[in-house]
Amino acid sequence: MAAGRAARTGLNGLFAVYKPPGVASIRVRDSVETLLLKELNSLEQPAVQQQVRFLPNTVEGNAGKELTLTVTQLPVLAAHPLVRGPELTHLKIGAGHRLDTKSSGVFVLGVGHGNKLLTDMYNAHFTRAYTVRGLFGKATDDFSDTGRLIEKTTFDHVTRDKLERILAVIQGTNHKALLMYSNIDLKTQEAYELAVERLIRPMEKTPPLITAIRCLQFAPPEFQLEIQCMHETQQYLRKVVHEIGLELKSTAVCTQVRRTRDGCFTLDNALLRTHWNLQNIRNSIRDSKVKVKVELQRSLGHQARRGKRHTDTDQVAESELHSTEGTSASDLTHKMR
């Protein structure tokens, strides 16, 4: 019993697993929960309660066999594990930013109070990194190589220089959108400090934004990109590959989407399927605890200060507006002079 409580005490926080392609995120979460429950329930169980019973028994007496009552200890069947069932039947495990069935990579889960940390991660608007593989010369209905073929095109004219020029345009366009959604005046000290600490982020949910994109490998018809983004879906990244093909006067499909980083969790932190057990998950939670706390304090702290500045500015503007109510235009002109 004590061993079970001690084991559950360490299951409070965030950890990352590696989601393989072809498996839904919810199935990965359910598998982790099932494995943890099985291991927790296999730990030391409390002794079965005993009860005193007087059972009839026959003994040899002077007059032959006589019926007597014998004091006996029997287990309380209502509390027996085979009757009661497992002690734990549910663990509160939450899922972070999900990966669709075709995608693979870092998948963050939260257990216990880690579910609140998942909400904090969402509000912090962390960036995520992906490696995305593409294939020139084909177009499909869902932008992936497994979709229904719509068109075939040539790609001999596509060069790495042309591809990188398109990537530069995409990054520049998204950078302008990021600044717009972040609502930051680039001429202020605040903007400089946020840029130095790489904390220029929107304060609310926005359309998908690409913060960085570059070509890692170019071997036509195949190519590989590294994309850093926020508020994205994996289908959006496949569409980006499709649009890159169109901009290059060709077509392209996405053959792989692999998440390599989610906030402060990287592939090095992601537990493989063979490591989904109680000890490894507890160790992962312990090792990432400080890192998660620091990153959340940095991001949420800046957002709180920005929100306070904006509130103070709005209050000053509102007070100035009230102070000018009822004042004539000539009076205002006189005050300005």
Disulfide bonds with the S-S distance in Angstrom:
none
